[in-house]
Amino acid sequence: MADLESFGGGWIFEEGLRPFCETIAEFSGYEFDDLDWQAVGNALLHTDVDEPDGWYDYPLSGRVPLTLLVADDPGSSVVFVRVTGNPDERTRTQIEAALHIFSNYTVR
């Protein structure tokens, strides 16, 4: 098995974090539910992108295992996100497209 790779990093608007998580989970074949959101949402309060250990990682153990990493940017309206894993090219492209969309548009 190849080493896990970090890809799809950047920021998204904070209000779009849950739909982003649900979207990435869908691409990986993982069913992201309210309990998953509760874990990520509560953990986000204790993260800080500027701190060395300021990221929270959440496994998405679907058909394409991925790890979603999130970190708050205190004082702003964005959240930083990264994804690690070994996705196929299609899944990688989907994730990169989702990152582009969620960083350019707000979700209401």
Backbone as CSV, one residue per row, in Angstrom:
resi,resn,N_x,N_y,N_z,CA_x,CA_y,CA_z,C_x,C_y,C_z
1,MET,0.844,-1.187,0.000,0.000,0.000,0.000,0.881,1.239,0.000
2,ALA,0.543,2.213,-0.795,1.328,3.443,-0.891,1.145,4.292,0.361
3,ASP,2.078,5.194,0.591,1.974,6.104,1.717,0.777,7.030,1.524
4,LEU,0.178,7.434,2.651,-0.929,8.374,2.577,-0.414,9.710,2.074
5,GLU,-1.209,10.332,1.269,-0.828,11.591,0.653,-1.794,12.677,1.086
6,SER,-1.261,13.848,1.379,-2.105,14.991,1.706,-2.390,15.742,0.414
7,PHE,-3.645,16.026,0.172,-4.029,16.747,-1.038,-5.297,17.526,-0.738
8,GLY,-5.733,18.326,-1.674,-6.996,19.029,-1.517,-7.014,20.018,-0.371
9,GLY,-5.872,20.629,-0.082,-5.814,21.577,1.028,-6.181,22.987,0.619
10,GLY,-6.703,23.723,1.577,-7.066,25.109,1.340,-8.093,25.540,2.360
11,TRP,-8.805,26.589,2.032,-9.831,27.075,2.948,-11.182,27.062,2.257
12,ILE,-12.217,26.969,3.100,-13.598,27.078,2.630,-14.329,28.003,3.591
13,PHE,-15.470,28.505,3.171,-16.278,29.323,4.073,-16.815,28.447,5.201
14,GLU,-16.749,28.959,6.419,-17.128,28.184,7.599,-18.550,27.638,7.514
15,GLU,-19.477,28.418,6.992,-20.868,27.965,6.914,-21.046,26.778,5.969
16,GLY,-20.063,26.522,5.138,-20.140,25.390,4.217,-19.415,24.152,4.707
17,LEU,-18.930,24.170,5.957,-18.134,23.028,6.419,-18.946,21.730,6.445
18,ARG,-20.147,21.762,7.003,-20.909,20.504,7.052,-21.207,19.981,5.650
19,PRO,-21.729,20.806,4.727,-21.950,20.266,3.378,-20.658,19.785,2.719
20,PHE,-19.536,20.446,3.010,-18.253,19.997,2.465,-17.922,18.610,3.009
21,CYS,-18.070,18.432,4.332,-17.805,17.126,4.946,-18.694,16.054,4.327
22,GLU,-19.971,16.360,4.164,-20.909,15.404,3.588,-20.538,15.063,2.145
23,THR,-20.080,16.060,1.411,-19.692,15.855,0.017,-18.459,14.972,-0.087
24,ILE,-17.431,15.273,0.704,-16.206,14.471,0.680,-16.516,13.039,1.112
25,ALA,-17.353,12.904,2.141,-17.738,11.571,2.604,-18.450,10.797,1.495
26,GLU,-19.341,11.465,0.777,-20.053,10.819,-0.338,-19.069,10.301,-1.375
27,PHE,-18.061,11.098,-1.700,-17.064,10.680,-2.688,-16.280,9.463,-2.206
28,SER,-16.097,9.342,-0.887,-15.319,8.225,-0.348,-16.184,6.985,-0.092
29,GLY,-17.512,7.146,-0.185,-18.401,6.033,0.088,-18.741,5.894,1.562
30,TYR,-18.578,6.969,2.310,-18.860,6.976,3.749,-20.140,7.751,3.994
31,GLU,-21.002,7.248,4.871,-22.253,7.932,5.187,-22.040,8.857,6.381
32,PHE,-21.922,10.136,6.121,-21.664,11.165,7.134,-23.001,11.581,7.722
33,ASP,-23.194,11.339,9.041,-24.482,11.634,9.660,-24.350,12.686,10.761
34,ASP,-25.414,12.863,11.522,-25.426,13.884,12.573,-24.358,13.654,13.640
35,LEU,-24.090,12.394,13.974,-23.042,12.109,14.976,-21.661,12.489,14.455
36,ASP,-21.427,12.235,13.175,-20.153,12.644,12.569,-20.025,14.165,12.622
37,TRP,-21.105,14.856,12.259,-21.070,16.314,12.271,-20.855,16.844,13.677
38,GLN,-21.488,16.227,14.659,-21.311,16.643,16.046,-19.837,16.540,16.446
39,ALA,-19.177,15.464,16.051,-17.758,15.289,16.378,-16.907,16.370,15.721
40,VAL,-17.104,16.601,14.436,-16.300,17.598,13.714,-16.636,19.010,14.191
41,GLY,-17.920,19.317,14.286,-18.343,20.656,14.695,-17.846,21.029,16.088
42,ASN,-17.948,20.090,17.026,-17.471,20.371,18.391,-15.958,20.487,18.447
43,ALA,-15.264,19.660,17.691,-13.804,19.703,17.688,-13.278,20.996,17.068
44,LEU,-14.000,21.525,16.092,-13.555,22.736,15.403,-13.331,23.890,16.381
45,LEU,-14.139,23.948,17.418,-14.008,25.025,18.416,-12.649,25.040,19.098
46,HIS,-11.950,23.907,19.082,-10.672,23.776,19.789,-9.492,23.691,18.830
47,THR,-9.695,24.136,17.603,-8.626,24.098,16.608,-8.169,25.514,16.269
48,ASP,-6.986,25.596,15.691,-6.439,26.890,15.265,-5.387,26.623,14.205
49,VAL,-5.621,27.115,13.013,-4.721,26.864,11.890,-3.300,27.356,12.160
50,ASP,-3.137,28.344,13.047,-1.814,28.897,13.326,-1.045,28.150,14.411
51,GLU,-1.667,27.151,15.028,-1.008,26.369,16.073,-0.420,25.090,15.478
52,PRO,0.765,24.675,15.933,1.396,23.464,15.387,0.506,22.218,15.478
53,ASP,-0.203,22.049,16.572,-1.100,20.907,16.731,-2.554,21.360,16.688
54,GLY,-2.843,22.358,15.863,-4.156,22.976,15.854,-5.180,22.360,14.926
55,TRP,-4.869,21.230,14.307,-5.786,20.602,13.364,-6.517,19.434,14.015
56,TYR,-7.739,19.179,13.564,-8.512,18.014,14.001,-8.658,17.086,12.804
57,ASP,-8.363,15.807,13.008,-8.496,14.863,11.905,-9.643,13.899,12.172
58,TYR,-10.410,13.629,11.131,-11.583,12.768,11.234,-11.553,11.731,10.111
59,PRO,-11.550,10.447,10.479,-11.485,9.396,9.448,-12.824,9.210,8.745
60,LEU,-12.753,9.016,7.456,-13.915,8.675,6.638,-13.623,7.285,6.070
61,SER,-14.118,6.264,6.740,-13.742,4.889,6.398,-14.749,4.263,5.437
62,GLY,-14.826,4.842,4.256,-15.695,4.324,3.207,-14.919,3.417,2.272
63,ARG,-15.455,3.212,1.085,-14.781,2.346,0.111,-13.431,2.926,-0.293
64,VAL,-13.287,4.256,-0.229,-12.004,4.937,-0.429,-11.666,5.606,0.911
65,PRO,-10.874,4.954,1.760,-10.580,5.526,3.079,-9.832,6.857,2.963
66,LEU,-10.363,7.865,3.624,-9.768,9.194,3.630,-9.770,9.717,5.058
67,THR,-8.951,10.708,5.310,-8.996,11.434,6.571,-9.197,12.896,6.245
68,LEU,-10.193,13.482,6.870,-10.496,14.898,6.709,-9.858,15.645,7.866
69,LEU,-9.095,16.665,7.587,-8.477,17.496,8.617,-9.064,18.895,8.527
70,VAL,-9.415,19.462,9.683,-10.014,20.795,9.724,-9.323,21.638,10.789
71,ALA,-9.252,22.931,10.541,-8.695,23.873,11.516,-9.378,25.223,11.341
72,ASP,-9.775,25.795,12.456,-10.416,27.099,12.459,-9.379,28.187,12.188
73,ASP,-9.816,29.281,11.631,-8.998,30.484,11.473,-9.685,31.559,12.303
74,PRO,-9.369,31.612,13.613,-10.076,32.519,14.519,-10.104,33.957,14.004
75,GLY,-11.266,34.562,14.125,-11.427,35.939,13.690,-11.815,36.087,12.233
76,SER,-11.912,34.979,11.517,-12.314,35.045,10.112,-13.565,34.200,9.911
77,SER,-14.034,34.149,8.698,-15.228,33.353,8.390,-14.870,32.113,7.572
78,VAL,-13.595,31.681,7.672,-13.161,30.517,6.912,-12.617,29.434,7.833
79,VAL,-12.592,28.233,7.289,-12.030,27.057,7.935,-11.032,26.462,6.954
80,PHE,-9.890,26.045,7.463,-8.913,25.387,6.608,-9.173,23.893,6.612
81,VAL,-9.050,23.263,5.459,-9.309,21.832,5.316,-8.187,21.182,4.513
82,ARG,-7.959,19.913,4.825,-7.028,19.069,4.065,-7.631,17.673,4.040
83,VAL,-7.226,16.906,3.079,-7.656,15.518,2.977,-6.410,14.677,2.773
84,THR,-6.352,13.533,3.460,-5.256,12.592,3.242,-5.839,11.248,2.852
85,GLY,-5.049,10.481,2.148,-5.455,9.151,1.723,-4.822,8.809,0.389
86,ASN,-5.305,7.746,-0.206,-4.828,7.292,-1.512,-6.014,7.096,-2.452
87,PRO,-6.689,8.184,-2.799,-7.871,8.032,-3.658,-7.483,7.751,-5.102
88,ASP,-8.426,7.166,-5.813,-8.237,7.010,-7.248,-8.347,8.391,-7.897
89,GLU,-7.998,8.464,-9.144,-7.965,9.756,-9.845,-9.338,10.431,-9.876
90,ARG,-10.381,9.658,-10.067,-11.738,10.224,-10.105,-12.103,10.871,-8.772
91,THR,-11.847,10.159,-7.678,-12.172,10.683,-6.350,-11.330,11.914,-6.040
92,ARG,-10.068,11.884,-6.385,-9.186,13.039,-6.170,-9.720,14.257,-6.926
93,THR,-10.118,14.070,-8.162,-10.644,15.169,-8.975,-11.940,15.711,-8.375
94,GLN,-12.803,14.827,-7.891,-14.045,15.260,-7.256,-13.756,16.105,-6.016
95,ILE,-12.815,15.670,-5.207,-12.474,16.390,-3.974,-11.888,17.755,-4.307
96,GLU,-11.001,17.806,-5.268,-10.412,19.083,-5.667,-11.471,20.029,-6.222
97,ALA,-12.437,19.494,-6.964,-13.530,20.332,-7.475,-14.391,20.846,-6.328
98,ALA,-14.685,19.986,-5.349,-15.481,20.410,-4.194,-14.763,21.514,-3.426
99,LEU,-13.474,21.378,-3.244,-12.709,22.419,-2.547,-12.804,23.741,-3.302
100,HIS,-12.688,23.690,-4.598,-12.798,24.910,-5.406,-14.181,25.552,-5.235
101,ILE,-15.219,24.749,-5.322,-16.584,25.267,-5.212,-16.832,25.860,-3.825
102,PHE,-16.480,25.116,-2.774,-16.763,25.577,-1.414,-15.887,26.757,-0.991
103,SER,-14.797,27.003,-1.688,-13.967,28.168,-1.370,-14.379,29.416,-2.154
104,ASN,-15.254,29.225,-3.132,-15.704,30.364,-3.943,-17.159,30.743,-3.743
105,TYR,-17.944,29.851,-3.154,-19.364,30.090,-2.986,-19.792,29.765,-1.565
106,THR,-20.732,30.544,-1.051,-21.279,30.246,0.259,-22.486,29.332,0.109
107,VAL,-22.719,28.545,1.124,-23.826,27.606,1.130,-24.793,28.048,2.211
108,ARG,-26.023,28.238,1.852,-27.039,28.653,2.835,-28.185,27.696,2.850
